[in-house]
């Protein structure tokens, strides 16, 4: 029998808070209540923290690049 309601957990390592939802195929879908754009997958809880940190770094890099592009386009329009 397949569960219609996957289990979900909120976990923290003292620095990072994550929501883990059991994936149908195994492992977890990982999100953050503090950053709705952070979404990744992991097989274990330890991997969830590592993958979330990697995703956060990528998101922050993208946000910095976008900010720099917006700043440059505003400066060029003046």
VMD Tcl script that builds the backbone (N, CA, C; Angstrom):
set m [mol new atoms 234]
animate dup $m
set s [atomselect $m all]
$s set {name element resname resid chain x y z} {
  {N N UNK 1 A 0.835 -1.184 0.000}
  {CA C UNK 1 A 0.000 0.000 0.000}
  {C C UNK 1 A 0.881 1.249 0.000}
  {N N UNK 2 A 0.548 2.197 -0.840}
  {CA C UNK 2 A 1.305 3.441 -0.952}
  {C C UNK 2 A 0.684 4.489 -0.044}
  {N N UNK 3 A 1.527 5.146 0.738}
  {CA C UNK 3 A 1.052 6.195 1.632}
  {C C UNK 3 A 0.672 7.430 0.835}
  {N N UNK 4 A -0.508 7.950 1.085}
  {CA C UNK 4 A -0.970 9.152 0.398}
  {C C UNK 4 A -0.419 10.417 1.040}
  {N N UNK 5 A 0.024 10.315 2.278}
  {CA C UNK 5 A 0.546 11.470 3.005}
  {C C UNK 5 A 1.991 11.213 3.398}
  {N N UNK 6 A 2.939 11.672 2.569}
  {CA C UNK 6 A 4.340 11.458 2.931}
  {C C UNK 6 A 4.677 12.153 4.248}
  {N N UNK 7 A 5.547 11.536 5.003}
  {CA C UNK 7 A 5.965 12.118 6.273}
  {C C UNK 7 A 6.860 13.321 6.020}
  {N N UNK 8 A 6.748 14.304 6.884}
  {CA C UNK 8 A 7.625 15.471 6.781}
  {C C UNK 8 A 8.170 15.793 8.165}
  {N N UNK 9 A 9.359 16.379 8.160}
  {CA C UNK 9 A 10.086 16.674 9.390}
  {C C UNK 9 A 10.708 18.057 9.290}
  {N N UNK 10 A 10.857 18.717 10.411}
  {CA C UNK 10 A 11.638 19.942 10.497}
  {C C UNK 10 A 12.864 19.604 11.341}
  {N N UNK 11 A 14.048 19.878 10.781}
  {CA C UNK 11 A 15.300 19.537 11.458}
  {C C UNK 11 A 16.224 20.755 11.468}
  {N N UNK 12 A 17.142 20.775 12.432}
  {CA C UNK 12 A 18.112 21.857 12.530}
  {C C UNK 12 A 19.429 21.296 13.029}
  {N N UNK 13 A 20.523 21.886 12.538}
  {CA C UNK 13 A 21.843 21.528 13.054}
  {C C UNK 13 A 22.403 22.647 13.928}
  {N N UNK 14 A 21.558 23.570 14.315}
  {CA C UNK 14 A 21.983 24.702 15.128}
  {C C UNK 14 A 22.247 25.945 14.299}
  {N N UNK 15 A 22.524 25.780 13.014}
  {CA C UNK 15 A 22.768 26.908 12.112}
  {C C UNK 15 A 21.701 27.021 11.029}
  {N N UNK 16 A 21.162 25.898 10.633}
  {CA C UNK 16 A 20.279 25.834 9.476}
  {C C UNK 16 A 19.024 25.056 9.845}
  {N N UNK 17 A 17.865 25.566 9.438}
  {CA C UNK 17 A 16.596 24.879 9.667}
  {C C UNK 17 A 16.087 24.395 8.311}
  {N N UNK 18 A 15.741 23.110 8.244}
  {CA C UNK 18 A 15.267 22.522 6.996}
  {C C UNK 18 A 13.952 21.790 7.209}
  {N N UNK 19 A 13.148 21.769 6.164}
  {CA C UNK 19 A 11.967 20.916 6.115}
  {C C UNK 19 A 12.308 19.749 5.194}
  {N N UNK 20 A 12.098 18.536 5.676}
  {CA C UNK 20 A 12.344 17.337 4.882}
  {C C UNK 20 A 11.017 16.626 4.662}
  {N N UNK 21 A 10.732 16.321 3.412}
  {CA C UNK 21 A 9.531 15.554 3.093}
  {C C UNK 21 A 9.982 14.269 2.420}
  {N N UNK 22 A 9.501 13.146 2.908}
  {CA C UNK 22 A 9.883 11.877 2.305}
  {C C UNK 22 A 9.427 11.852 0.853}
  {N N UNK 23 A 10.350 11.507 -0.042}
  {CA C UNK 23 A 10.047 11.422 -1.464}
  {C C UNK 23 A 9.529 10.021 -1.785}
  {N N UNK 24 A 8.645 9.919 -2.763}
  {CA C UNK 24 A 8.075 8.629 -3.149}
  {C C UNK 24 A 9.153 7.632 -3.545}
  {N N UNK 25 A 10.181 8.106 -4.222}
  {CA C UNK 25 A 11.242 7.233 -4.729}
  {C C UNK 25 A 12.338 6.973 -3.695}
  {N N UNK 26 A 12.155 7.500 -2.493}
  {CA C UNK 26 A 13.149 7.358 -1.435}
  {C C UNK 26 A 13.887 8.656 -1.217}
  {N N UNK 27 A 14.500 8.795 -0.081}
  {CA C UNK 27 A 15.208 10.021 0.240}
  {C C UNK 27 A 14.236 11.120 0.628}
  {N N UNK 28 A 14.688 12.353 0.483}
  {CA C UNK 28 A 13.922 13.511 0.948}
  {C C UNK 28 A 13.912 14.637 -0.078}
  {N N UNK 29 A 12.825 15.376 -0.080}
  {CA C UNK 29 A 12.761 16.671 -0.750}
  {C C UNK 29 A 13.073 17.684 0.344}
  {N N UNK 30 A 14.053 18.538 0.104}
  {CA C UNK 30 A 14.578 19.445 1.122}
  {C C UNK 30 A 14.206 20.881 0.771}
  {N N UNK 31 A 13.583 21.573 1.714}
  {CA C UNK 31 A 13.260 22.993 1.553}
  {C C UNK 31 A 13.638 23.722 2.834}
  {N N UNK 32 A 13.569 25.044 2.780}
  {CA C UNK 32 A 13.886 25.848 3.962}
  {C C UNK 32 A 12.719 26.780 4.256}
  {N N UNK 33 A 12.284 26.836 5.505}
  {CA C UNK 33 A 11.220 27.786 5.849}
  {C C UNK 33 A 11.699 29.239 5.777}
  {N N UNK 34 A 13.017 29.447 5.759}
  {CA C UNK 34 A 13.572 30.796 5.731}
  {C C UNK 34 A 13.873 31.302 4.327}
  {N N UNK 35 A 13.882 30.384 3.336}
  {CA C UNK 35 A 14.165 30.766 1.952}
  {C C UNK 35 A 13.337 29.886 1.025}
  {N N UNK 36 A 12.190 30.383 0.561}
  {CA C UNK 36 A 11.304 29.563 -0.258}
  {C C UNK 36 A 11.903 29.140 -1.602}
  {N N UNK 37 A 12.997 29.759 -2.029}
  {CA C UNK 37 A 13.629 29.367 -3.285}
  {C C UNK 37 A 14.588 28.191 -3.116}
  {N N UNK 38 A 14.891 27.821 -1.886}
  {CA C UNK 38 A 15.810 26.717 -1.633}
  {C C UNK 38 A 15.034 25.406 -1.716}
  {N N UNK 39 A 15.321 24.630 -2.751}
  {CA C UNK 39 A 14.712 23.318 -2.952}
  {C C UNK 39 A 15.787 22.400 -3.502}
  {N N UNK 40 A 15.965 21.245 -2.854}
  {CA C UNK 40 A 16.931 20.267 -3.330}
  {C C UNK 40 A 16.460 18.888 -2.894}
  {N N UNK 41 A 17.236 17.864 -3.186}
  {CA C UNK 41 A 16.917 16.501 -2.797}
  {C C UNK 41 A 18.120 15.878 -2.126}
  {N N UNK 42 A 17.864 14.892 -1.255}
  {CA C UNK 42 A 18.953 14.205 -0.559}
  {C C UNK 42 A 18.491 12.809 -0.170}
  {N N UNK 43 A 19.463 11.931 0.023}
  {CA C UNK 43 A 19.170 10.565 0.446}
  {C C UNK 43 A 19.143 10.421 1.962}
  {N N UNK 44 A 19.940 11.233 2.672}
  {CA C UNK 44 A 20.022 11.145 4.128}
  {C C UNK 44 A 19.891 12.541 4.723}
  {N N UNK 45 A 19.713 12.599 6.027}
  {CA C UNK 45 A 19.621 13.896 6.701}
  {C C UNK 45 A 20.951 14.640 6.616}
  {N N UNK 46 A 22.058 13.922 6.799}
  {CA C UNK 46 A 23.376 14.571 6.686}
  {C C UNK 46 A 23.573 15.141 5.285}
  {N N UNK 47 A 23.190 14.387 4.273}
  {CA C UNK 47 A 23.308 14.874 2.900}
  {C C UNK 47 A 22.371 16.057 2.671}
  {N N UNK 48 A 21.223 16.074 3.342}
  {CA C UNK 48 A 20.280 17.186 3.198}
  {C C UNK 48 A 20.927 18.503 3.608}
  {N N UNK 49 A 21.664 18.481 4.716}
  {CA C UNK 49 A 22.342 19.703 5.154}
  {C C UNK 49 A 23.429 20.116 4.165}
  {N N UNK 50 A 24.194 19.152 3.668}
  {CA C UNK 50 A 25.252 19.461 2.697}
  {C C UNK 50 A 24.653 20.010 1.397}
  {N N UNK 51 A 23.605 19.363 0.909}
  {CA C UNK 51 A 22.969 19.818 -0.333}
  {C C UNK 51 A 22.314 21.191 -0.147}
  {N N UNK 52 A 21.707 21.422 1.021}
  {CA C UNK 52 A 21.076 22.713 1.283}
  {C C UNK 52 A 22.115 23.828 1.329}
  {N N UNK 53 A 23.260 23.557 1.953}
  {CA C UNK 53 A 24.320 24.576 1.996}
  {C C UNK 53 A 24.834 24.882 0.587}
  {N N UNK 54 A 24.981 23.857 -0.227}
  {CA C UNK 54 A 25.417 24.052 -1.611}
  {C C UNK 54 A 24.369 24.856 -2.390}
  {N N UNK 55 A 23.101 24.519 -2.199}
  {CA C UNK 55 A 22.027 25.255 -2.883}
  {C C UNK 55 A 21.984 26.710 -2.417}
  {N N UNK 56 A 22.175 26.938 -1.115}
  {CA C UNK 56 A 22.199 28.312 -0.592}
  {C C UNK 56 A 23.325 29.117 -1.208}
  {N N UNK 57 A 24.486 28.502 -1.332}
  {CA C UNK 57 A 25.626 29.198 -1.938}
  {C C UNK 57 A 25.322 29.558 -3.387}
  {N N UNK 58 A 24.733 28.636 -4.133}
  {CA C UNK 58 A 24.379 28.906 -5.530}
  {C C UNK 58 A 23.327 30.006 -5.632}
  {N N UNK 59 A 22.326 29.948 -4.776}
  {CA C UNK 59 A 21.299 30.991 -4.773}
  {C C UNK 59 A 21.907 32.353 -4.451}
  {N N UNK 60 A 22.766 32.406 -3.442}
  {CA C UNK 60 A 23.393 33.681 -3.071}
  {C C UNK 60 A 24.264 34.220 -4.195}
  {N N UNK 61 A 25.026 33.350 -4.871}
  {CA C UNK 61 A 25.838 33.785 -6.012}
  {C C UNK 61 A 24.952 34.360 -7.110}
  {N N UNK 62 A 23.838 33.683 -7.389}
  {CA C UNK 62 A 22.911 34.166 -8.419}
  {C C UNK 62 A 22.301 35.506 -8.036}
  {N N UNK 63 A 21.965 35.647 -6.779}
  {CA C UNK 63 A 21.370 36.905 -6.311}
  {C C UNK 63 A 22.370 38.052 -6.398}
  {N N UNK 64 A 23.614 37.785 -6.070}
  {CA C UNK 64 A 24.656 38.820 -6.174}
  {C C UNK 64 A 24.836 39.242 -7.627}
  {N N UNK 65 A 24.901 38.276 -8.541}
  {CA C UNK 65 A 25.050 38.593 -9.970}
  {C C UNK 65 A 23.866 39.407 -10.474}
  {N N UNK 66 A 22.655 39.023 -10.073}
  {CA C UNK 66 A 21.466 39.760 -10.488}
  {C C UNK 66 A 21.507 41.186 -9.948}
  {N N UNK 67 A 21.871 41.341 -8.676}
  {CA C UNK 67 A 21.975 42.673 -8.077}
  {C C UNK 67 A 22.984 43.527 -8.840}
  {N N UNK 68 A 24.143 42.936 -9.176}
  {CA C UNK 68 A 25.177 43.681 -9.906}
  {C C UNK 68 A 24.683 44.086 -11.294}
  {N N UNK 69 A 23.946 43.187 -11.956}
  {CA C UNK 69 A 23.393 43.521 -13.276}
  {C C UNK 69 A 22.367 44.645 -13.178}
  {N N UNK 70 A 21.503 44.565 -12.172}
  {CA C UNK 70 A 20.501 45.618 -11.990}
  {C C UNK 70 A 21.172 46.954 -11.654}
  {N N UNK 71 A 22.179 46.905 -10.815}
  {CA C UNK 71 A 22.903 48.116 -10.419}
  {C C UNK 71 A 23.590 48.734 -11.659}
  {N N UNK 72 A 24.197 47.888 -12.480}
  {CA C UNK 72 A 24.884 48.375 -13.687}
  {C C UNK 72 A 23.893 48.972 -14.685}
  {N N UNK 73 A 22.722 48.342 -14.829}
  {CA C UNK 73 A 21.742 48.863 -15.778}
  {C C UNK 73 A 21.130 50.172 -15.294}
  {N N UNK 74 A 20.990 50.338 -13.993}
  {CA C UNK 74 A 20.493 51.608 -13.446}
  {C C UNK 74 A 21.539 52.708 -13.632}
  {N N UNK 75 A 22.792 52.357 -13.456}
  {CA C UNK 75 A 23.873 53.327 -13.621}
  {C C UNK 75 A 24.030 53.754 -15.066}
  {N N UNK 76 A 23.799 52.826 -16.002}
  {CA C UNK 76 A 23.926 53.122 -17.425}
  {C C UNK 76 A 22.773 53.958 -17.946}
  {N N UNK 77 A 21.625 53.889 -17.277}
  {CA C UNK 77 A 20.439 54.618 -17.748}
  {C C UNK 77 A 20.450 56.082 -17.294}
  {N N UNK 78 A 21.259 56.385 -16.322}
  {CA C UNK 78 A 21.250 57.757 -15.782}
  {C C UNK 78 A 21.975 58.725 -16.662}
}
mol reanalyze $m
mol bondsrecalc $m
mol representation Tube
mol addrep $m
